[in-house]
Amino acid sequence: MDNVSVVIIFTLSGINETVNYRVTLFSLTLLYYCIILFVNISLIMIIILNENLHEPMYIFLCNFCISGLYGTTGFYPKFLLDLLSSSQEISYSGCLFQAFIMYSFACSELSILAVMAYDRYLAICRPLHYHSFMTKKRLSQLVCFSWLTPFCIFSINVLLTSKLKFCGSNIEKHFCVNWVIVKLACPETDTVSNSVIAYATIFIYVSHGFFIIWTYMHLITTCVRSTEDKVKFMQTCMPHLISLITCTVAVVFDLMNMRFGSKDLPQSLQNFIATEFLIIPPVMNPLIYGFKLTKIRNRILGLVYIKGKLPLP
């Protein structure tokens, strides 16, 4: 194809193996998406409506849940429609938009985990200086950082992709991601800029990872000295650590599969690896924080107790 404008529709062929059980998959996916919406929106509303939870840790957690809603909304509605459709297609602009959402969601999760690690480091390792460091202004800056960093990076990424000339329109996945779109570019097309931005993005988020490791080294060193700090670590840092490991493993698996994965793997397994970061963290994170953080758990139990005491009409 001589011009990028020729490609106006991409075909998502990763869903082809589901032909024989699409109704079942649609029902399970719809149910699971409803669970994602329920647990995340519930936790967000609990934090917003309870003034006792208007603290940095809970505000970051609220953003974590919003990020989960943002990423899953970029995938599940389109996937559900594709399961009911005889042809799985997406417009050129829609594909770029979905790719932007997928990447920015995954990286916003890592950015939020990084600022949450910083918050826990200040609270446990620098408790006397916590309130002087974690002011409302600093809190706003950290929240903006966790959202604007991935948004700016992937705006550039998608903009560069939109300027490529394509010689193919078949995406061997069930949703759009930037790296797969770039691979459809014509052989003579210059993709150096895309590669540079991709490696720069990897460097930025590997740096996030090293920062989180550094903060946890200090946290663990501090907590082993005091029983009180051990309790605080187990209550507030363990959910964060579990979320970090889950998110990192899911994203790394997907990246490794895209770059080096074998095409001999069953398509269903490839689909699961690709969407693992959209399946496990969005449900697991609010559940872990909801049950582990004492203030949120007490609030949930209080609501359940009050409802149980209401007289029947």
Kinemage of the C-alpha trace (Angstrom):
@kinemage 1
@onewidth
@group {chain A} dominant
@subgroup {mainchain}
@vectorlist {calphas} color= white
{ca met a 1} P 0.000 0.000 0.000
{ca asp a 2} L 1.423 3.368 -1.011
{ca asn a 3} L -0.333 5.596 1.462
{ca val a 4} L -1.271 5.282 5.125
{ca ser a 5} L -4.742 6.626 4.373
{ca val a 6} L -5.488 3.435 2.373
{ca val a 7} L -5.702 1.461 5.627
{ca ile a 8} L -8.948 2.533 7.260
{ca ile a 9} L -9.895 -0.782 8.904
{ca phe a 10} L -7.839 -3.292 10.889
{ca thr a 11} L -8.930 -6.907 11.361
{ca leu a 12} L -8.496 -8.487 14.799
{ca ser a 13} L -7.805 -12.148 14.028
{ca gly a 14} L -6.880 -13.166 17.575
{ca ile a 15} L -10.512 -13.928 18.380
{ca asn a 16} L -11.050 -16.467 15.589
{ca glu a 17} L -10.588 -19.569 17.794
{ca thr a 18} L -13.570 -18.588 19.965
{ca val a 19} L -16.161 -19.210 17.239
{ca asn a 20} L -17.583 -22.365 18.819
{ca tyr a 21} L -18.064 -20.977 22.339
{ca arg a 22} L -18.598 -17.265 21.928
{ca val a 23} L -21.915 -17.175 23.819
{ca thr a 24} L -20.328 -18.789 26.875
{ca leu a 25} L -17.286 -16.530 26.668
{ca phe a 26} L -19.493 -13.478 26.214
{ca ser a 27} L -21.538 -14.350 29.328
{ca leu a 28} L -18.467 -14.967 31.485
{ca thr a 29} L -16.685 -11.854 30.207
{ca leu a 30} L -19.738 -9.655 30.801
{ca leu a 31} L -20.102 -11.036 34.341
{ca tyr a 32} L -16.410 -10.485 35.040
{ca tyr a 33} L -16.507 -6.931 33.672
{ca cys a 34} L -19.483 -6.172 35.924
{ca ile a 35} L -17.462 -7.452 38.899
{ca ile a 36} L -14.554 -5.180 37.896
{ca leu a 37} L -16.903 -2.188 37.724
{ca phe a 38} L -18.557 -3.056 41.038
{ca val a 39} L -15.434 -3.584 43.169
{ca asn a 40} L -13.562 -0.579 41.771
{ca ile a 41} L -16.491 1.868 41.857
{ca ser a 42} L -17.391 0.685 45.370
{ca leu a 43} L -13.893 1.355 46.677
{ca ile a 44} L -13.745 4.739 44.922
{ca met a 45} L -17.078 5.803 46.438
{ca ile a 46} L -16.081 4.609 49.918
{ca ile a 47} L -12.919 6.728 49.761
{ca ile a 48} L -14.670 9.794 48.302
{ca leu a 49} L -17.620 9.772 50.716
{ca asn a 50} L -15.624 9.079 53.895
{ca glu a 51} L -13.648 12.140 55.028
{ca asn a 52} L -11.507 9.971 57.311
{ca leu a 53} L -10.058 8.379 54.165
{ca his a 54} L -9.006 11.669 52.563
{ca glu a 55} L -5.356 10.858 53.199
{ca pro a 56} L -2.548 10.490 50.604
{ca met a 57} L -2.452 6.684 50.746
{ca tyr a 58} L -6.188 6.371 50.094
{ca ile a 59} L -6.180 9.086 47.423
{ca phe a 60} L -3.463 7.159 45.578
{ca leu a 61} L -5.548 3.996 46.009
{ca cys a 62} L -8.560 5.831 44.567
{ca asn a 63} L -6.471 6.750 41.512
{ca phe a 64} L -5.352 3.122 41.285
{ca cys a 65} L -8.988 2.024 41.009
{ca ile a 66} L -9.763 4.786 38.492
{ca ser a 67} L -6.821 3.544 36.414
{ca gly a 68} L -8.277 0.027 36.516
{ca leu a 69} L -11.626 1.316 35.254
{ca tyr a 70} L -9.896 3.363 32.551
{ca gly a 71} L -7.895 0.436 31.163
{ca thr a 72} L -10.643 -2.184 31.292
{ca thr a 73} L -13.168 0.184 29.663
{ca gly a 74} L -10.743 0.496 26.765
{ca phe a 75} L -10.862 -3.256 26.231
{ca tyr a 76} L -13.964 -5.081 27.525
{ca pro a 77} L -16.813 -3.219 25.710
{ca lys a 78} L -15.089 -3.658 22.317
{ca phe a 79} L -14.214 -7.276 23.078
{ca leu a 80} L -17.823 -8.038 24.078
{ca leu a 81} L -19.105 -6.516 20.826
{ca asp a 82} L -16.578 -8.567 18.840
{ca leu a 83} L -17.827 -11.762 20.484
{ca leu a 84} L -21.325 -11.013 19.147
{ca ser a 85} L -20.139 -9.888 15.729
{ca ser a 86} L -19.444 -12.063 12.690
{ca ser a 87} L -16.421 -9.917 11.768
{ca gln a 88} L -13.917 -8.478 14.215
{ca glu a 89} L -12.832 -5.144 12.780
{ca ile a 90} L -11.771 -1.810 14.187
{ca ser a 91} L -11.236 1.506 12.469
{ca tyr a 92} L -7.722 2.874 11.983
{ca ser a 93} L -8.298 5.767 14.401
{ca gly a 94} L -10.113 3.476 16.848
{ca cys a 95} L -7.190 1.047 16.817
{ca leu a 96} L -4.685 3.817 17.575
{ca phe a 97} L -6.941 5.090 20.370
{ca gln a 98} L -7.258 1.627 21.913
{ca ala a 99} L -3.488 1.132 21.671
{ca phe a 100} L -3.021 4.450 23.487
{ca ile a 101} L -5.389 3.368 26.268
{ca met a 102} L -3.767 -0.060 26.694
{ca tyr a 103} L -0.232 1.285 26.983
{ca ser a 104} L -1.069 4.351 29.054
{ca phe a 105} L -3.146 2.195 31.432
{ca ala a 106} L -0.336 -0.308 32.027
{ca cys a 107} L 2.212 2.451 32.603
{ca ser a 108} L -0.086 4.588 34.759
{ca glu a 109} L -0.438 1.537 37.022
{ca leu a 110} L 3.345 1.409 37.410
{ca ser a 111} L 3.540 5.179 37.961
{ca ile a 112} L 0.857 5.046 40.661
{ca leu a 113} L 2.655 2.114 42.324
{ca ala a 114} L 5.849 4.197 42.309
{ca val a 115} L 4.230 7.191 44.044
{ca met a 116} L 2.501 4.828 46.494
{ca ala a 117} L 5.907 3.345 47.333
{ca tyr a 118} L 7.249 6.872 47.903
{ca asp a 119} L 4.314 7.638 50.195
{ca arg a 120} L 4.917 4.482 52.270
{ca tyr a 121} L 8.640 5.261 52.444
{ca leu a 122} L 7.914 8.703 53.896
{ca ala a 123} L 5.261 7.375 56.300
{ca ile a 124} L 7.433 4.586 57.737
{ca cys a 125} L 11.036 5.723 57.250
{ca arg a 126} L 10.492 9.484 57.738
{ca pro a 127} L 7.382 9.693 59.985
{ca leu a 128} L 8.384 12.974 61.663
{ca his a 129} L 8.737 14.709 58.300
{ca tyr a 130} L 5.795 13.002 56.578
{ca his a 131} L 3.289 15.862 56.799
{ca ser a 132} L 5.864 18.497 55.839
{ca phe a 133} L 6.810 16.471 52.740
{ca met a 134} L 3.377 15.134 51.779
{ca thr a 135} L 1.524 18.442 51.515
{ca lys a 136} L -1.612 18.941 49.397
{ca lys a 137} L 0.547 20.540 46.716
{ca arg a 138} L 2.989 17.610 46.684
{ca leu a 139} L 0.074 15.171 46.644
{ca ser a 140} L -1.437 16.935 43.611
{ca gln a 141} L 1.936 16.904 41.856
{ca leu a 142} L 2.372 13.172 42.422
{ca val a 143} L -1.133 12.390 41.182
{ca cys a 144} L -0.531 14.511 38.065
{ca phe a 145} L 2.833 12.812 37.540
{ca ser a 146} L 1.287 9.335 37.674
{ca trp a 147} L -1.242 10.240 34.957
{ca leu a 148} L 0.528 12.797 32.762
{ca thr a 149} L 3.787 10.856 32.351
{ca pro a 150} L 2.247 7.866 30.507
{ca phe a 151} L -0.223 10.113 28.679
{ca cys a 152} L 2.537 12.343 27.282
{ca ile a 153} L 4.836 9.445 26.379
{ca phe a 154} L 2.189 7.479 24.537
{ca ser a 155} L 0.708 10.519 22.832
{ca ile a 156} L 4.095 10.885 21.132
{ca asn a 157} L 4.238 7.147 20.494
{ca val a 158} L 0.816 6.970 18.836
{ca leu a 159} L 1.453 10.197 16.896
{ca leu a 160} L 4.592 8.667 15.363
{ca thr a 161} L 2.694 5.460 14.546
{ca ser a 162} L -0.052 7.451 12.811
{ca lys a 163} L 2.540 8.781 10.331
{ca leu a 164} L 3.631 5.314 9.173
{ca lys a 165} L 2.719 3.721 5.861
{ca phe a 166} L 1.135 0.296 6.267
{ca cys a 167} L 1.300 -2.746 4.016
{ca gly a 168} L -1.023 -4.910 6.079
{ca ser a 169} L -4.204 -4.649 8.100
{ca asn a 170} L -4.386 -7.974 9.975
{ca ile a 171} L -3.621 -7.742 13.705
{ca glu a 172} L -2.999 -11.192 15.199
{ca lys a 173} L -4.442 -10.205 18.571
{ca his a 174} L -7.908 -9.514 19.950
{ca phe a 175} L -7.142 -5.863 20.683
{ca cys a 176} L -4.806 -3.192 19.360
{ca val a 177} L -1.352 -2.504 20.752
{ca asn a 178} L 1.164 -0.096 19.305
{ca trp a 179} L 4.010 -2.554 18.752
{ca val a 180} L 1.824 -4.884 16.668
{ca ile a 181} L 0.553 -1.934 14.595
{ca val a 182} L 4.125 -0.793 13.921
{ca lys a 183} L 5.026 -4.292 12.668
{ca leu a 184} L 2.432 -3.815 9.889
{ca ala a 185} L 4.401 -0.879 8.481
{ca cys a 186} L 5.802 -1.243 4.966
{ca pro a 187} L 9.423 -2.513 4.809
{ca glu a 188} L 10.724 0.771 3.421
{ca thr a 189} L 9.021 2.800 6.163
{ca asp a 190} L 11.326 4.402 8.731
{ca thr a 191} L 10.376 3.127 12.197
{ca val a 192} L 13.548 4.290 13.968
{ca ser a 193} L 11.688 7.045 15.837
{ca asn a 194} L 9.137 4.526 17.097
{ca ser a 195} L 11.923 2.229 18.312
{ca val a 196} L 13.719 5.099 20.073
{ca ile a 197} L 10.526 6.129 21.893
{ca ala a 198} L 9.808 2.471 22.763
{ca tyr a 199} L 13.248 1.981 24.327
{ca ala a 200} L 13.026 5.349 26.092
{ca thr a 201} L 9.685 4.254 27.569
{ca ile a 202} L 11.196 0.960 28.732
{ca phe a 203} L 14.077 2.888 30.344
{ca ile a 204} L 11.677 5.263 32.148
{ca tyr a 205} L 9.588 2.465 33.607
{ca val a 206} L 12.576 0.282 34.459
{ca ser a 207} L 13.740 3.346 36.417
{ca his a 208} L 10.349 3.321 38.156
{ca gly a 209} L 11.033 -0.299 39.067
{ca phe a 210} L 14.489 0.450 40.505
{ca phe a 211} L 13.012 3.330 42.512
{ca ile a 212} L 10.380 1.012 43.995
{ca ile a 213} L 13.059 -1.597 44.833
{ca trp a 214} L 15.138 1.123 46.511
{ca thr a 215} L 12.195 2.295 48.637
{ca tyr a 216} L 11.369 -1.270 49.694
{ca met a 217} L 14.961 -1.934 50.684
{ca his a 218} L 14.713 1.031 53.056
{ca leu a 219} L 11.247 -0.001 54.231
{ca ile a 220} L 12.331 -3.544 55.085
{ca thr a 221} L 15.523 -2.311 56.780
{ca thr a 222} L 13.474 0.095 58.903
{ca cys a 223} L 10.659 -2.316 59.729
{ca val a 224} L 12.851 -5.138 61.066
{ca arg a 225} L 13.941 -2.853 63.913
{ca ser a 226} L 10.475 -2.226 65.340
{ca thr a 227} L 7.415 -4.383 66.023
{ca glu a 228} L 5.146 -1.391 65.397
{ca asp a 229} L 6.749 -0.744 62.000
{ca lys a 230} L 6.417 -4.444 61.128
{ca val a 231} L 2.675 -4.246 61.754
{ca lys a 232} L 2.418 -1.047 59.687
{ca phe a 233} L 4.419 -2.692 56.879
{ca met a 234} L 2.179 -5.760 56.820
{ca gln a 235} L -1.009 -3.668 56.824
{ca thr a 236} L -0.138 -1.009 54.250
{ca cys a 237} L 2.857 -2.260 52.257
{ca met a 238} L 1.995 -5.908 51.642
{ca pro a 239} L -1.070 -5.073 49.474
{ca his a 240} L 1.120 -2.651 47.535
{ca leu a 241} L 3.845 -5.273 47.103
{ca ile a 242} L 1.356 -7.910 45.910
{ca ser a 243} L -0.143 -5.412 43.425
{ca leu a 244} L 3.333 -4.494 42.198
{ca ile a 245} L 4.382 -8.115 41.616
{ca thr a 246} L 1.102 -8.992 39.886
{ca cys a 247} L 1.152 -5.932 37.630
{ca thr a 248} L 4.839 -6.313 36.744
{ca val a 249} L 4.605 -10.027 35.978
{ca ala a 250} L 1.505 -9.518 33.809
{ca val a 251} L 3.050 -6.665 31.802
{ca val a 252} L 6.445 -8.395 31.395
{ca phe a 253} L 4.762 -11.621 30.231
{ca asp a 254} L 2.810 -9.674 27.613
{ca leu a 255} L 5.880 -7.760 26.398
{ca met a 256} L 7.995 -10.925 26.206
{ca asn a 257} L 5.228 -12.730 24.339
{ca met a 258} L 4.873 -9.865 21.825
{ca arg a 259} L 8.591 -9.544 21.184
{ca phe a 260} L 9.846 -13.118 21.495
{ca gly a 261} L 6.765 -15.352 21.832
{ca ser a 262} L 6.324 -18.417 19.646
{ca lys a 263} L 3.464 -18.438 17.160
{ca asp a 264} L 3.118 -22.171 17.845
{ca leu a 265} L 1.402 -21.419 21.150
{ca pro a 266} L -2.393 -21.941 21.087
{ca gln a 267} L -4.211 -18.707 20.268
{ca ser a 268} L -6.281 -18.982 23.452
{ca leu a 269} L -3.099 -19.090 25.561
{ca gln a 270} L -1.643 -16.123 23.664
{ca asn a 271} L -4.884 -14.216 24.281
{ca phe a 272} L -4.744 -14.943 28.020
{ca ile a 273} L -1.102 -13.817 28.284
{ca ala a 274} L -1.944 -10.661 26.336
{ca thr a 275} L -4.924 -9.751 28.550
{ca glu a 276} L -3.580 -10.963 31.901
{ca phe a 277} L -2.941 -7.373 33.008
{ca leu a 278} L -6.597 -6.593 32.193
{ca ile a 279} L -7.967 -9.656 33.995
{ca ile a 280} L -6.168 -10.114 37.307
{ca pro a 281} L -5.056 -6.681 38.682
{ca pro a 282} L -8.365 -4.773 38.139
{ca val a 283} L -10.212 -7.212 40.432
{ca met a 284} L -7.422 -8.313 42.744
{ca asn a 285} L -6.154 -4.828 43.669
{ca pro a 286} L -9.387 -3.394 45.139
{ca leu a 287} L -10.146 -6.684 46.908
{ca ile a 288} L -6.700 -6.880 48.511
{ca tyr a 289} L -6.722 -3.244 49.625
{ca gly a 290} L -10.353 -3.462 50.710
{ca phe a 291} L -9.736 -6.400 53.034
{ca lys a 292} L -6.202 -5.536 54.170
{ca leu a 293} L -6.413 -1.804 54.957
{ca thr a 294} L -8.108 -1.499 58.344
{ca lys a 295} L -10.003 1.764 57.735
{ca ile a 296} L -11.527 0.535 54.469
{ca arg a 297} L -12.309 -2.911 55.878
{ca asn a 298} L -14.036 -1.355 58.896
{ca arg a 299} L -16.014 0.942 56.611
{ca ile a 300} L -17.165 -1.995 54.465
{ca leu a 301} L -18.062 -4.085 57.512
{ca gly a 302} L -19.904 -1.083 58.961
{ca leu a 303} L -22.013 -0.738 55.816
{ca val a 304} L -22.798 -4.469 55.817
{ca tyr a 305} L -23.699 -4.349 59.522
{ca ile a 306} L -25.999 -1.326 59.067
{ca lys a 307} L -27.777 -2.969 56.123
{ca gly a 308} L -28.198 -6.139 58.154
{ca lys a 309} L -29.874 -4.153 60.938
{ca leu a 310} L -32.352 -2.369 58.664
{ca pro a 311} L -35.919 -3.584 59.301
{ca leu a 312} L -37.684 -5.307 56.481
{ca pro a 313} L -40.515 -3.234 54.872
